[in-house]
Amino acid sequence: MKKKIVGLMLAVLMVFAVFAGCAAPAEESVTPASSESDGEKASAEPTASQEAPASAEGEAKADGSGLTFAFIVPGLDANWYVEIADSFKYAAEEVGAEVMILPSDYDVDKEVANIDLCVTEQVDGLCMFSFNENGAALAAKKMQEAGIPLIVPDSVGQALNKGADLAACVDFDWEEMGHMYADWMAENTTGDYVIITGNFEHYPCIYVNKGMEDRSKELGKNNLIDIRDADYNPDKAAAAAEDLINGGLEFETIFVMQEEMAAAVVRVLKNAGKLNNPYKVISQNGQEMGIEMIKSGDMQMTISSSPGLEGYICFRMLYSQQQGKIDYKNEQKMVPITAVTQADTENIDPKVIIPWHRDPIFKELTAEFFPELMWY
């Protein structure tokens, strides 16, 4: 690290201030409920003072002690942000590296201040989850000037080609998700479908909707007949569903972009006596509440896209780049996703229903999809 003592003290004070305001509740929200596997998970998580074990026979041991990485995140008010940041930290613990979690609280000025702090402190690498396209582009420019590798998750490729280099852009393949939904409908339904999307301007929504419509046109079995914007608000999603089922349209499937909204849609359909009679609900995320709805039959299909796995992979990529083991410069890398139906909830395979919270399966999936990151 290239920190001066004064700079280190400033970083400590600023991080303490951030977490005094919002990190304590977030920590409570990500503590896993007790289960038979809790002890196993705890024993699998090395602390910063422990030597990280080799992850497979013949792999080198890595020592990240003395290194500090930063993760700038939009906020700590949503499980998605909490889990991606926490699993980034989980991966850093394997090599004994420190991580500063810097929430921007959806404030552009605070996000810029967080970027500047990373430059001032000369962190060894930055993972930047921006809530706006300009933030990611600014971070790329400033990190390149400072010689700090930058990983950008969840920008749907929009942070690329902005005039500054990225160590990598890490995403889920949202358009492929759209194809997966269309394939499921073609195999399991005969009627048309509607979409209750998150936000018309949100890139994941744009790509999912496009992928679904394009593939369904190609397959020729189901047609998109209406699309509504619910602004990721469950109440708005419920109102949209009520309007759709009372609007005289004939359709069979309702795709809802996110499972909190899907739960509200399910309630509307249940109250109307129309859930699975005739309306089927499919959604996206694969979080615990969504899996429970799949298991009960309230939802018919979802896609497991784990922010925890994404955060874990982000650290492995960033650390490997910082150590000179890989070169993904300006490449877009896709995190594994899986389709989940009721049959998958009977004997749960964590490679199909991928956990959101830090889990040893992340290491196995990384080895399967990104073997070049398993040099330690």
C-alpha positions as CSV (number, residue, x, y, z in Angstrom):
1,M,0.0,0.0,0.0
2,K,1.2,3.5,-0.7
3,K,-0.6,5.2,2.1
4,K,0.7,7.8,4.4
5,I,-0.2,7.6,8.1
6,V,-2.4,10.7,7.9
7,G,-4.2,9.2,4.9
8,L,-4.7,5.9,6.7
9,M,-6.2,7.7,9.7
10,L,-8.6,9.6,7.4
11,A,-9.7,6.4,5.7
12,V,-10.3,4.7,9.1
13,L,-12.3,7.7,10.3
14,M,-14.4,7.9,7.1
15,V,-15.1,4.2,7.0
16,F,-16.1,4.3,10.7
17,A,-18.4,7.2,10.0
18,V,-20.1,5.4,7.1
19,F,-20.7,2.2,9.1
20,A,-21.8,4.0,12.2
21,G,-24.7,5.4,10.1
22,C,-25.8,2.4,8.1
23,A,-23.6,-0.7,8.1
24,A,-24.6,-2.0,11.5
25,P,-28.3,-2.7,10.4
26,A,-27.0,-4.2,7.1
27,E,-24.8,-6.6,9.0
28,E,-27.8,-7.8,10.9
29,S,-29.7,-8.2,7.6
30,V,-27.1,-10.5,6.1
31,T,-26.5,-12.8,9.1
32,P,-27.8,-16.1,7.9
33,A,-30.4,-17.9,9.9
34,S,-29.2,-20.9,11.9
35,S,-29.2,-24.1,9.9
36,E,-27.4,-27.4,9.8
37,S,-24.9,-25.9,7.4
38,D,-24.0,-22.8,9.5
39,G,-21.1,-24.4,11.3
40,E,-19.8,-25.7,8.0
41,K,-20.0,-22.2,6.5
42,A,-18.3,-20.6,9.4
43,S,-15.4,-23.0,9.3
44,A,-15.0,-22.4,5.6
45,E,-14.4,-18.7,6.0
46,P,-10.8,-17.9,6.8
47,T,-10.1,-14.7,8.8
48,A,-7.7,-12.0,7.7
49,S,-5.1,-13.4,10.2
50,Q,-5.3,-16.9,8.8
51,E,-3.2,-18.2,5.9
52,A,-5.5,-18.8,3.0
53,P,-5.5,-22.5,2.0
54,A,-4.8,-23.6,-1.5
55,S,-8.1,-24.1,-3.2
56,A,-7.1,-27.3,-5.1
57,E,-4.1,-29.6,-5.3
58,G,-1.2,-27.9,-7.1
59,E,-2.5,-24.4,-6.6
60,A,-0.3,-21.6,-5.2
61,K,-1.1,-20.0,-1.9
62,A,-1.9,-16.3,-2.1
63,D,-1.1,-13.7,0.6
64,G,-3.1,-10.5,0.3
65,S,-2.2,-9.3,3.8
66,G,-1.3,-5.6,3.6
67,L,-3.5,-5.0,0.6
68,T,-6.7,-2.9,0.8
69,F,-9.5,-3.0,-1.8
70,A,-12.6,-0.8,-1.9
71,F,-16.1,-1.5,-3.0
72,I,-18.3,1.5,-3.8
73,V,-22.0,0.4,-3.7
74,P,-25.1,2.5,-4.3
75,G,-26.4,1.8,-0.8
76,L,-26.9,-0.8,1.9
77,D,-30.7,-0.6,1.9
78,A,-31.3,-3.6,-0.4
79,N,-30.4,-7.2,-0.2
80,W,-28.8,-7.2,-3.6
81,Y,-26.3,-4.5,-2.7
82,V,-25.6,-6.0,0.8
83,E,-24.9,-9.5,-0.6
84,I,-22.7,-8.5,-3.5
85,A,-20.5,-6.3,-1.2
86,D,-20.4,-8.9,1.6
87,S,-19.3,-11.7,-0.8
88,F,-16.7,-9.5,-2.3
89,K,-15.4,-9.2,1.3
90,Y,-15.8,-12.9,1.8
91,A,-13.5,-13.6,-1.2
92,A,-11.0,-11.1,0.2
93,E,-10.9,-12.9,3.5
94,E,-9.6,-16.0,1.7
95,V,-6.3,-14.1,1.0
96,G,-6.2,-11.9,4.1
97,A,-6.9,-8.7,2.2
98,E,-8.8,-5.8,3.7
99,V,-11.9,-4.2,2.1
100,M,-13.5,-0.8,2.6
101,I,-17.2,-0.8,1.8
102,L,-18.2,2.7,0.7
103,P,-22.0,3.3,0.3
104,S,-22.9,6.3,-1.9
105,D,-26.5,6.4,-0.7
106,Y,-27.7,7.2,-4.2
107,D,-26.0,10.6,-3.9
108,V,-23.9,11.6,-6.9
109,D,-21.7,13.9,-4.8
110,K,-21.0,11.2,-2.2
111,E,-20.2,8.7,-5.0
112,V,-17.6,11.1,-6.4
113,A,-16.2,11.7,-2.9
114,N,-15.9,7.9,-2.5
115,I,-14.1,7.6,-5.9
116,D,-11.7,10.4,-4.8
117,L,-11.1,8.7,-1.5
118,C,-10.0,5.6,-3.3
119,V,-7.5,7.6,-5.3
120,T,-6.2,9.5,-2.3
121,E,-5.7,6.3,-0.3
122,Q,-4.2,4.5,-3.3
123,V,-6.2,1.4,-2.7
124,D,-4.9,-1.7,-4.5
125,G,-8.1,-2.2,-6.5
126,L,-11.7,-0.9,-6.7
127,C,-15.0,-2.6,-7.4
128,M,-17.4,0.1,-8.5
129,F,-21.2,-0.6,-8.5
130,S,-22.6,2.7,-9.7
131,F,-26.3,3.7,-9.8
132,N,-25.6,5.8,-12.8
133,E,-23.7,5.4,-16.0
134,N,-21.6,8.6,-15.5
135,G,-20.4,7.4,-12.1
136,A,-18.8,4.2,-13.6
137,A,-17.2,6.3,-16.5
138,L,-15.8,8.8,-14.0
139,A,-14.4,6.0,-11.8
140,A,-12.8,4.4,-14.9
141,K,-11.0,7.6,-15.8
142,K,-9.8,8.4,-12.3
143,M,-8.6,4.9,-11.6
144,Q,-6.7,4.6,-14.9
145,E,-4.9,7.9,-14.1
146,A,-4.1,6.6,-10.6
147,G,-3.0,3.2,-11.9
148,I,-5.6,1.4,-9.8
149,P,-7.4,-1.6,-11.4
150,L,-11.2,-1.3,-11.6
151,I,-13.9,-3.9,-11.8
152,V,-17.4,-2.7,-12.7
153,P,-20.3,-5.1,-12.0
154,D,-23.9,-4.8,-13.1
155,S,-23.4,-2.1,-15.7
156,V,-24.7,-4.3,-18.5
157,G,-21.7,-3.4,-20.5
158,Q,-22.5,0.3,-20.5
159,A,-19.3,1.2,-18.6
160,L,-17.2,-0.1,-21.5
161,N,-15.8,2.1,-24.3
162,K,-16.1,5.3,-22.3
163,G,-12.6,6.4,-23.0
164,A,-10.8,4.7,-20.0
165,D,-9.8,1.1,-19.4
166,L,-11.5,-1.3,-17.1
167,A,-9.9,-4.4,-15.5
168,A,-13.2,-6.1,-16.4
169,C,-17.0,-5.5,-16.7
170,V,-18.9,-8.2,-14.7
171,D,-22.5,-8.8,-15.6
172,F,-25.4,-11.3,-15.8
173,D,-26.5,-12.1,-19.4
174,W,-29.9,-10.4,-19.2
175,E,-30.7,-10.9,-22.9
176,E,-30.1,-14.6,-22.5
177,M,-32.5,-14.6,-19.5
178,G,-35.1,-13.3,-21.8
179,H,-34.4,-16.2,-24.1
180,M,-34.8,-18.6,-21.2
181,Y,-38.2,-17.2,-20.3
182,A,-39.4,-17.5,-23.8
183,D,-38.1,-21.1,-24.1
184,W,-39.9,-22.0,-20.9
185,M,-43.2,-20.5,-22.1
186,A,-43.0,-22.2,-25.4
187,E,-42.5,-25.6,-23.7
188,N,-45.0,-25.1,-20.8
189,T,-47.8,-22.8,-22.0
190,T,-50.0,-22.2,-25.1
191,G,-51.2,-18.6,-24.4
192,D,-49.7,-15.2,-24.8
193,Y,-47.9,-13.2,-22.1
194,V,-47.6,-9.8,-20.6
195,I,-44.6,-8.1,-18.8
196,I,-44.5,-6.1,-15.6
197,T,-41.1,-4.7,-15.9
198,G,-39.0,-2.9,-13.3
199,N,-38.2,0.3,-15.2
200,F,-38.3,1.1,-18.9
201,E,-34.9,2.9,-18.7
202,H,-33.1,0.2,-16.6
203,Y,-30.7,-1.6,-18.8
204,P,-31.3,-5.1,-17.3
205,C,-35.1,-4.6,-18.0
206,I,-34.4,-3.4,-21.6
207,Y,-32.3,-6.5,-22.3
208,V,-34.6,-9.0,-20.7
209,N,-37.6,-7.7,-22.4
210,K,-35.9,-7.6,-25.8
211,G,-34.5,-11.1,-25.4
212,M,-37.9,-12.4,-24.4
213,E,-39.8,-10.8,-27.3
214,D,-37.2,-11.6,-29.9
215,R,-37.0,-15.3,-28.9
216,S,-40.8,-15.7,-28.6
217,K,-41.2,-14.3,-32.1
218,E,-38.6,-16.7,-33.3
219,L,-40.4,-19.7,-31.6
220,G,-43.8,-18.5,-32.8
221,K,-45.8,-20.0,-29.9
222,N,-46.4,-17.0,-27.5
223,N,-46.8,-13.4,-28.2
224,L,-46.1,-10.3,-26.0
225,I,-49.4,-8.4,-25.9
226,D,-48.7,-5.7,-23.2
227,I,-45.9,-4.4,-21.0
228,R,-46.2,-2.2,-17.9
229,D,-43.7,-0.3,-15.9
230,A,-43.9,-0.7,-12.1
231,D,-40.7,1.2,-11.1
232,Y,-39.6,-1.8,-9.0
233,N,-42.5,-1.0,-6.6
234,P,-44.6,-4.0,-5.4
235,D,-47.7,-1.8,-5.0
236,K,-47.4,-0.5,-8.5
237,A,-46.8,-4.1,-9.8
238,A,-50.0,-5.2,-8.0
239,A,-52.0,-2.3,-9.5
240,A,-50.6,-3.2,-13.0
241,A,-51.6,-6.8,-12.5
242,E,-55.1,-5.9,-11.5
243,D,-55.5,-3.6,-14.5
244,L,-54.2,-6.3,-16.8
245,I,-56.5,-9.1,-15.6
246,N,-59.5,-6.8,-15.7
247,G,-58.7,-5.2,-19.0
248,G,-60.2,-7.7,-21.3
249,L,-56.9,-9.0,-22.6
250,E,-56.4,-12.7,-23.2
251,F,-53.1,-14.0,-22.0
252,E,-51.7,-16.9,-19.8
253,T,-48.3,-15.8,-18.4
254,I,-47.3,-12.7,-16.4
255,F,-43.5,-12.1,-16.3
256,V,-42.6,-9.9,-13.3
257,M,-39.0,-8.5,-13.4
258,Q,-38.3,-9.0,-9.7
259,E,-39.6,-11.3,-7.0
260,E,-40.7,-8.7,-4.4
261,M,-43.0,-7.4,-7.1
262,A,-44.0,-10.9,-8.1
263,A,-45.1,-11.6,-4.6
264,A,-47.5,-8.7,-4.8
265,V,-48.8,-9.9,-8.2
266,V,-49.4,-13.4,-6.7
267,R,-51.5,-11.8,-3.9
268,V,-53.7,-10.0,-6.4
269,L,-54.2,-13.2,-8.4
270,K,-55.0,-15.3,-5.3
271,N,-57.5,-12.7,-4.1
272,A,-59.2,-12.8,-7.5
273,G,-59.1,-16.6,-7.6
274,K,-57.1,-16.5,-10.8
275,L,-53.6,-17.7,-9.8
276,N,-52.8,-20.6,-12.1
277,N,-56.4,-20.4,-13.2
278,P,-55.6,-19.2,-15.8
279,Y,-52.7,-16.8,-15.0
280,K,-49.2,-18.2,-14.4
281,V,-46.4,-16.0,-12.8
282,I,-42.7,-16.2,-13.7
283,S,-40.0,-13.9,-12.3
284,Q,-36.3,-13.3,-11.7
285,N,-33.7,-13.3,-8.9
286,G,-33.7,-16.7,-7.2
287,Q,-33.7,-15.2,-3.7
288,E,-35.2,-17.2,-0.8
289,M,-38.7,-15.8,-1.0
290,G,-38.8,-16.5,-4.7
291,I,-37.7,-20.1,-4.2
292,E,-40.4,-20.6,-1.6
293,M,-43.0,-19.3,-4.1
294,I,-41.7,-21.8,-6.7
295,K,-41.8,-24.6,-4.2
296,S,-45.4,-23.8,-3.2
297,G,-46.5,-23.4,-6.8
298,D,-47.4,-19.7,-6.5
299,M,-44.7,-19.1,-9.2
300,Q,-43.9,-21.4,-12.0
301,M,-40.4,-20.4,-12.9
302,T,-37.6,-18.0,-12.0
303,I,-34.0,-17.5,-12.8
304,S,-31.3,-17.8,-10.1
305,S,-28.9,-14.9,-10.4
306,S,-26.9,-14.6,-7.2
307,P,-25.4,-11.2,-6.3
308,G,-23.3,-13.1,-3.8
309,L,-21.6,-15.2,-6.5
310,E,-21.1,-12.0,-8.5
311,G,-19.4,-10.3,-5.7
312,Y,-17.1,-13.3,-5.0
313,I,-16.1,-13.5,-8.7
314,C,-15.5,-9.8,-8.8
315,F,-12.9,-10.0,-6.1
316,R,-11.2,-13.0,-7.6
317,M,-11.0,-11.1,-10.9
318,L,-9.8,-7.9,-9.3
319,Y,-7.2,-9.6,-7.1
320,S,-5.9,-11.7,-10.0
321,Q,-5.6,-8.6,-12.2
322,Q,-3.8,-6.8,-9.4
323,Q,-1.4,-9.7,-9.1
324,G,-0.8,-9.8,-12.8
325,K,-2.3,-13.3,-13.2
326,I,-5.0,-12.4,-15.8
327,D,-5.7,-9.7,-18.3
328,Y,-9.4,-9.1,-18.9
329,K,-9.0,-5.5,-19.9
330,N,-12.3,-4.1,-21.3
331,E,-13.9,-7.5,-21.5
332,Q,-17.4,-8.3,-20.4
333,K,-17.6,-11.4,-18.2
334,M,-20.9,-13.2,-17.5
335,V,-21.8,-14.7,-14.1
336,P,-23.6,-18.1,-14.3
337,I,-27.4,-18.1,-14.2
338,T,-29.8,-21.0,-14.0
339,A,-33.5,-21.6,-14.6
340,V,-35.4,-22.8,-11.5
341,T,-38.7,-24.7,-11.5
342,Q,-40.7,-26.6,-8.8
343,A,-38.7,-29.8,-9.5
344,D,-35.5,-28.1,-8.5
345,T,-36.8,-27.3,-5.1
346,E,-37.2,-30.9,-4.0
347,N,-33.5,-31.8,-3.6
348,I,-31.8,-28.5,-3.8
349,D,-28.6,-28.3,-5.8
350,P,-26.7,-25.1,-4.9
351,K,-25.3,-25.0,-8.4
352,V,-28.9,-24.6,-9.6
353,I,-30.5,-22.6,-6.8
354,I,-27.4,-20.5,-6.2
355,P,-27.2,-19.0,-2.6
356,W,-27.3,-15.3,-2.3
357,H,-25.3,-15.2,1.0
358,R,-21.6,-16.1,1.1
359,D,-21.2,-19.8,0.5
360,P,-18.4,-22.3,-0.3
361,I,-20.3,-23.2,-3.5
362,F,-19.1,-19.8,-4.9
363,K,-15.6,-21.2,-5.1
364,E,-16.7,-24.4,-6.9
365,L,-18.7,-22.4,-9.5
366,T,-15.8,-20.0,-10.1
367,A,-13.5,-23.0,-10.7
368,E,-16.1,-24.3,-13.2
369,F,-16.7,-21.2,-15.1
370,F,-13.4,-19.2,-14.6
371,P,-10.7,-21.8,-14.0
372,E,-8.0,-19.2,-14.7
373,L,-9.0,-17.4,-11.4
374,M,-8.1,-20.5,-9.4
375,W,-4.4,-20.0,-9.3
376,Y,-4.5,-19.8,-5.5
